[in-house]
Amino acid sequence: MSVLINDRELEEKLRAERQAKGLDRWDEVWEGVYVMPPMPNDEHQEIQAALIGILQHVIKWTGLGEVRGGVNISDREDDWRQNFRCPDVAVFLKGTSARNLQTFWLGGPDFAVEIVSPGDSAWDKLDFYASVGVGELLIIDRLPWKLELYRLNAGRSVEVGNSVSTSSELLQSGVVPLSFRLVAGGARPMIEVLHYDGVQRWVV
């Protein structure tokens, strides 16, 4: 259920409470509209942490670029807080066109991941991510489980493939040296991550 608050005093009180409790770290602003996404549950954080670890190993420690979790991405340098998104995982390769301005990055990451929570609006971010030049976006949907890979093409984020646990569809990234697919698991499907070297493999 969405809530629209038109009471300025109540809005400021709610935002101040969230900030004081540290609950605003995932909040975003979409063209001046303050957006409070669902709090990431334990499974969400487990997947995020695992993917950051893999990408640190593959990208950061090999000197290919930088890896971030929960970083602010904006399309404007001045008054950036009026329009920003916060992907769960972001990879900035060496030579990226994005600029690190410390509190936020101006321009999008070369590779990003969105882990969907109930009531989340990950797909509504596609146009923004395309506008800031996100090269590839991996969306991890958990209801039902599905992986979707989007690639920037002619200024649009276009789906290039998807994977469910009942198929062997392999999503090959053109940005990072990894492929992704869902495989059957115990309590939930697992995300298999394969390195292009044909040797390294992780299951998240």
C-alpha contacts under 8 A as a table, 3 or more apart, distances in Angstrom:
res1	aa1	res2	aa2	distance
1	M	119	G	7.58
5	I	8	R	7.73
5	I	10	L	7.64
5	I	11	E	6.46
6	N	11	E	7.53
7	D	10	L	5.36
7	D	11	E	6.07
8	R	11	E	4.98
8	R	12	E	6.13
9	E	12	E	5.28
9	E	13	K	6.20
10	L	13	K	5.07
10	L	14	L	6.09
11	E	14	L	5.22
11	E	15	R	6.17
12	E	15	R	5.18
12	E	16	A	6.03
13	K	16	A	5.13
13	K	17	E	6.18
14	L	17	E	5.14
14	L	18	R	6.24
15	R	18	R	5.12
15	R	19	Q	6.12
15	R	24	D	7.65
16	A	19	Q	5.08
16	A	20	A	6.09
17	E	20	A	5.11
17	E	21	K	6.24
18	R	21	K	5.22
18	R	22	G	5.99
18	R	23	L	4.80
18	R	24	D	5.36
19	Q	22	G	5.01
19	Q	23	L	6.01
19	Q	24	D	5.34
19	Q	25	R	7.91
20	A	23	L	7.71
21	K	24	D	7.93
22	G	25	R	6.31
23	L	26	W	7.26
24	D	27	D	5.02
24	D	36	M	7.65
25	R	70	G	7.95
26	W	36	M	7.37
26	W	37	P	6.85
26	W	39	M	7.76
26	W	70	G	7.05
26	W	86	C	6.69
27	D	34	Y	7.45
27	D	35	V	5.84
27	D	36	M	4.88
27	D	37	P	6.19
27	D	86	C	7.76
28	E	34	Y	6.10
28	E	35	V	5.11
28	E	36	M	6.63
28	E	37	P	7.81
28	E	83	N	7.64
28	E	84	F	5.91
28	E	85	R	5.39
28	E	86	C	6.67
29	V	32	G	5.74
29	V	33	V	5.28
29	V	34	Y	4.48
29	V	35	V	5.58
29	V	81	R	6.75
29	V	82	Q	5.84
29	V	83	N	5.03
29	V	84	F	5.43
29	V	85	R	6.86
30	W	33	V	5.00
30	W	34	Y	6.49
30	W	35	V	6.93
30	W	82	Q	6.97
30	W	83	N	4.96
30	W	84	F	6.33
30	W	85	R	7.45
31	E	82	Q	5.78
31	E	83	N	4.81
31	E	84	F	7.98
32	G	82	Q	4.70
32	G	83	N	6.15
33	V	82	Q	7.71
37	P	119	G	7.85
37	P	120	D	6.26
37	P	121	S	7.95
38	P	117	S	6.48
38	P	118	P	7.17
38	P	119	G	6.86
38	P	120	D	6.51
39	M	117	S	8.00
40	P	43	E	7.90
40	P	44	H	5.50
40	P	45	Q	6.38
40	P	117	S	6.82
41	N	44	H	5.28
41	N	45	Q	6.39
42	D	45	Q	5.14
42	D	46	E	6.07
43	E	46	E	4.99
43	E	47	I	6.26
44	H	47	I	5.37
44	H	48	Q	6.21
44	H	115	I	6.64
44	H	117	S	7.64
45	Q	48	Q	4.99
45	Q	49	A	5.98
46	E	49	A	5.28
46	E	50	A	6.18
47	I	50	A	5.20
47	I	51	L	6.20
47	I	204	V	6.33
48	Q	51	L	5.33
48	Q	52	I	6.16
48	Q	69	G	7.68
48	Q	88	D	6.54
48	Q	89	V	6.91
48	Q	115	I	7.60
49	A	52	I	5.17
49	A	53	G	6.19
50	A	53	G	5.09
50	A	54	I	6.30
50	A	204	V	6.40
51	L	54	I	5.09
51	L	55	L	6.09
51	L	89	V	7.67
51	L	204	V	7.60
52	I	55	L	5.15
52	I	56	Q	5.93
52	I	67	V	6.97
52	I	68	R	7.33
52	I	69	G	6.95
52	I	89	V	6.64
53	G	56	Q	5.07
53	G	57	H	6.30
54	I	57	H	5.17
54	I	58	V	6.20
54	I	202	W	7.89
55	L	58	V	4.93
55	L	59	I	5.40
55	L	60	K	7.02
55	L	67	V	6.73
55	L	91	V	7.91
56	Q	59	I	5.40
56	Q	60	K	4.68
56	Q	61	W	6.07
56	Q	66	E	7.72
56	Q	67	V	6.14
57	H	60	K	6.13
57	H	61	W	5.29
57	H	62	T	7.07
58	V	61	W	6.45
58	V	62	T	6.14
58	V	64	L	7.99
58	V	177	P	7.80
59	I	62	T	5.50
59	I	63	G	6.29
59	I	64	L	4.88
59	I	65	G	5.59
59	I	66	E	6.80
59	I	67	V	7.30
59	I	93	L	7.89
59	I	176	V	7.73
60	K	63	G	5.31
60	K	64	L	5.95
60	K	65	G	5.32
60	K	66	E	5.31
60	K	67	V	6.44
61	W	64	L	7.66
64	L	93	L	5.82
64	L	94	K	5.86
65	G	91	V	7.10
65	G	92	F	5.56
65	G	93	L	4.07
65	G	94	K	4.80
66	E	91	V	5.76
66	E	92	F	5.13
66	E	93	L	6.29
66	E	94	K	7.71
67	V	89	V	7.37
67	V	90	A	5.79
67	V	91	V	4.61
67	V	92	F	6.44
68	R	71	V	6.18
68	R	89	V	5.81
68	R	90	A	5.08
68	R	91	V	6.41
69	G	87	P	7.32
69	G	88	D	5.40
69	G	89	V	4.51
69	G	90	A	6.17
70	G	86	C	5.42
70	G	87	P	5.67
70	G	88	D	4.91
70	G	89	V	6.25
70	G	90	A	7.69
71	V	86	C	5.41
71	V	87	P	6.65
71	V	88	D	7.65
71	V	89	V	7.75
71	V	90	A	7.23
71	V	104	F	6.68
71	V	105	W	7.60
72	N	84	F	6.24
72	N	85	R	5.82
72	N	86	C	4.81
72	N	87	P	7.64
72	N	103	T	7.16
72	N	104	F	4.70
72	N	105	W	6.21
73	I	84	F	5.24
73	I	85	R	5.26
73	I	86	C	6.04
73	I	87	P	7.96
73	I	104	F	5.75
73	I	105	W	5.02
73	I	106	L	6.18
73	I	107	G	6.47
73	I	108	G	6.18
74	S	77	E	7.54
74	S	80	W	5.93
74	S	81	R	7.82
74	S	83	N	6.00
74	S	84	F	4.38
74	S	85	R	6.66
74	S	104	F	6.92
74	S	105	W	6.30
74	S	106	L	5.24
74	S	107	G	6.10
74	S	108	G	7.53
74	S	132	V	7.54
75	D	80	W	7.22
75	D	83	N	7.07
75	D	84	F	7.17
75	D	106	L	5.84
75	D	107	G	5.71
75	D	131	S	7.76
75	D	132	V	5.92
76	R	79	D	6.96
76	R	80	W	5.26
76	R	83	N	7.68
76	R	106	L	6.46
77	E	80	W	5.55
77	E	106	L	6.41
79	D	82	Q	5.98
80	W	83	N	5.80
80	W	84	F	6.73
81	R	84	F	6.27
85	R	125	K	7.84
87	P	90	A	6.46
87	P	112	A	6.45
87	P	113	V	6.12
87	P	114	E	5.58
88	D	112	A	7.47
88	D	113	V	5.69
88	D	114	E	5.35
88	D	115	I	6.59
89	V	112	A	5.43
89	V	113	V	4.93
89	V	114	E	7.03
90	A	109	P	5.68
90	A	110	D	7.59
90	A	111	F	5.91
90	A	112	A	4.47
90	A	113	V	6.59
91	V	109	P	5.48
91	V	110	D	5.83
91	V	111	F	5.05
91	V	112	A	6.21
92	F	96	T	6.03
92	F	98	A	7.62
92	F	109	P	5.00
92	F	110	D	5.36
92	F	111	F	7.01
93	L	96	T	5.40
93	L	109	P	7.91
93	L	110	D	6.42
96	T	99	R	7.82
96	T	109	P	7.66
96	T	110	D	7.05
97	S	107	G	7.03
98	A	105	W	6.43
98	A	106	L	5.51
98	A	107	G	4.38
98	A	108	G	5.87
98	A	109	P	6.73
99	R	105	W	5.47
99	R	106	L	5.08
99	R	107	G	6.55
100	N	104	F	6.47
100	N	105	W	4.61
100	N	106	L	6.54
101	L	104	F	5.44
101	L	105	W	5.57
101	L	106	L	6.90
102	Q	105	W	7.07
105	W	108	G	7.19
107	G	132	V	4.81
107	G	133	G	6.56
107	G	134	V	7.94
108	G	129	Y	6.64
108	G	132	V	4.82
108	G	133	G	5.25
108	G	134	V	4.78
109	P	112	A	6.27
109	P	133	G	7.33
109	P	134	V	5.23
109	P	135	G	7.08
110	D	133	G	7.48
110	D	134	V	5.20
110	D	135	G	4.64
110	D	136	E	6.36
110	D	175	V	6.90
111	F	134	V	6.31
111	F	135	G	5.75
111	F	136	E	4.80
111	F	137	L	5.86
111	F	138	L	7.91
111	F	175	V	6.62
111	F	176	V	7.35
112	A	134	V	7.17
112	A	136	E	6.33
112	A	137	L	4.81
112	A	138	L	6.29
113	V	137	L	5.63
113	V	138	L	4.74
113	V	139	I	5.86
113	V	140	I	7.50
114	E	122	A	6.50
114	E	137	L	7.42
114	E	138	L	6.33
114	E	139	I	4.86
114	E	140	I	6.19
115	I	122	A	7.92
115	I	139	I	6.02
115	I	140	I	4.77
115	I	141	D	6.42
115	I	142	R	7.93
116	V	120	D	5.87
116	V	121	S	7.76
116	V	122	A	6.46
116	V	139	I	7.15
116	V	140	I	5.95
116	V	141	D	5.09
116	V	142	R	6.40
117	S	120	D	5.21
117	S	141	D	7.71
117	S	142	R	7.20
118	P	143	L	7.56
121	S	124	D	5.30
121	S	125	K	7.05
122	A	125	K	5.49
122	A	126	L	7.43
122	A	139	I	7.53
123	W	126	L	5.54
124	D	127	D	7.16
125	K	128	F	5.31
125	K	129	Y	6.10
126	L	129	Y	5.14
126	L	130	A	6.14
126	L	157	S	6.10
127	D	130	A	5.10
127	D	131	S	6.15
127	D	156	R	6.91
127	D	157	S	6.95
128	F	131	S	5.00
128	F	132	V	6.40
129	Y	132	V	5.33
129	Y	133	G	6.28
129	Y	134	V	5.35
129	Y	157	S	7.52
130	A	133	G	5.10
130	A	134	V	5.70
130	A	135	G	7.85
130	A	152	L	6.31
130	A	155	G	5.98
130	A	156	R	5.35
130	A	157	S	5.45
131	S	134	V	7.79
131	S	155	G	6.86
131	S	156	R	7.76
133	G	152	L	7.22
133	G	155	G	7.80
134	V	137	L	6.97
134	V	152	L	6.72
135	G	151	R	5.80
135	G	152	L	5.14
135	G	175	V	7.19
136	E	149	L	7.05
136	E	150	Y	5.50
136	E	151	R	4.45
136	E	152	L	6.24
136	E	157	S	7.84
136	E	173	S	7.66
136	E	174	G	7.93
136	E	175	V	6.99
137	L	149	L	5.84
137	L	150	Y	5.03
137	L	151	R	6.51
138	L	147	L	6.96
138	L	148	E	5.74
138	L	149	L	4.63
138	L	150	Y	6.35
139	I	147	L	5.82
139	I	148	E	5.14
139	I	149	L	6.45
140	I	145	W	7.45
140	I	146	K	6.18
140	I	147	L	4.87
140	I	148	E	6.68
141	D	144	P	6.57
141	D	145	W	5.29
141	D	146	K	5.09
141	D	147	L	6.18
141	D	148	E	7.91
142	R	145	W	4.17
142	R	146	K	6.54
143	L	146	K	7.90
145	W	164	V	6.61
145	W	165	S	7.72
145	W	189	P	7.10
146	K	162	N	6.92
146	K	163	S	5.73
146	K	164	V	4.92
146	K	165	S	7.62
146	K	182	L	7.21
147	L	162	N	5.28
147	L	163	S	5.01
147	L	164	V	6.61
147	L	181	R	7.00
147	L	182	L	7.02
148	E	159	E	6.87
148	E	160	V	7.85
148	E	161	G	6.03
148	E	162	N	4.31
148	E	163	S	6.62
149	L	159	E	5.71
149	L	160	V	5.83
149	L	161	G	5.55
149	L	162	N	6.16
149	L	171	L	6.82
150	Y	157	S	5.62
150	Y	158	V	5.08
150	Y	159	E	4.17
150	Y	160	V	5.65
150	Y	161	G	7.45
151	R	156	R	7.94
151	R	157	S	5.33
151	R	158	V	5.32
151	R	159	E	6.39
151	R	160	V	6.58
152	L	155	G	6.22
152	L	156	R	5.45
152	L	157	S	4.59
152	L	158	V	6.23
153	N	156	R	5.26
153	N	157	S	6.25
153	N	158	V	6.42
159	E	162	N	7.82
161	G	171	L	6.26
162	N	169	E	7.01
162	N	171	L	6.81
163	S	167	S	6.82
163	S	168	S	7.31
163	S	169	E	5.18
163	S	170	L	6.78
163	S	171	L	7.12
163	S	181	R	5.59
163	S	182	L	5.90
164	V	167	S	5.73
164	V	168	S	7.75
164	V	169	E	7.40
164	V	181	R	7.35
164	V	182	L	5.42
164	V	183	V	7.46
165	S	168	S	7.31
165	S	181	R	7.76
165	S	182	L	4.70
165	S	183	V	4.59
165	S	184	A	5.34
165	S	189	P	6.30
166	T	183	V	7.44
166	T	184	A	7.39
168	S	181	R	7.25
168	S	182	L	7.75
168	S	183	V	7.69
169	E	181	R	6.35
170	L	179	S	6.42
170	L	180	F	5.86
170	L	181	R	5.13
171	L	179	S	5.31
171	L	180	F	5.06
171	L	181	R	6.12
172	Q	178	L	6.46
172	Q	179	S	4.29
172	Q	180	F	6.58
173	S	176	V	5.79
173	S	177	P	6.64
173	S	178	L	5.86
173	S	179	S	5.76
174	G	177	P	7.30
177	P	195	H	5.97
177	P	196	Y	5.42
178	L	193	V	6.59
178	L	194	L	5.51
178	L	195	H	4.65
178	L	196	Y	5.73
179	S	193	V	5.71
179	S	194	L	5.12
179	S	195	H	6.54
179	S	196	Y	7.33
180	F	191	I	6.75
180	F	192	E	5.70
180	F	193	V	4.79
180	F	194	L	6.49
181	R	191	I	5.74
181	R	192	E	5.34
181	R	193	V	6.86
182	L	189	P	6.29
182	L	190	M	5.63
182	L	191	I	4.72
182	L	192	E	6.04
183	V	189	P	5.70
183	V	190	M	5.31
183	V	191	I	6.29
183	V	192	E	6.58
184	A	188	R	7.38
184	A	189	P	4.76
184	A	190	M	6.20
185	G	188	R	5.37
185	G	189	P	4.49
185	G	190	M	5.45
186	G	189	P	6.96
190	M	203	V	6.36
190	M	204	V	5.68
191	I	203	V	5.61
191	I	204	V	5.01
192	E	201	R	7.28
192	E	202	W	5.90
192	E	203	V	4.54
192	E	204	V	6.40
193	V	201	R	5.75
193	V	202	W	5.12
193	V	203	V	6.16
193	V	204	V	7.67
194	L	198	G	7.14
194	L	199	V	7.91
194	L	200	Q	6.21
194	L	201	R	4.68
194	L	202	W	6.60
195	H	198	G	5.89
195	H	199	V	6.75
195	H	200	Q	5.27
195	H	201	R	6.22
196	Y	199	V	7.83
197	D	200	Q	6.80
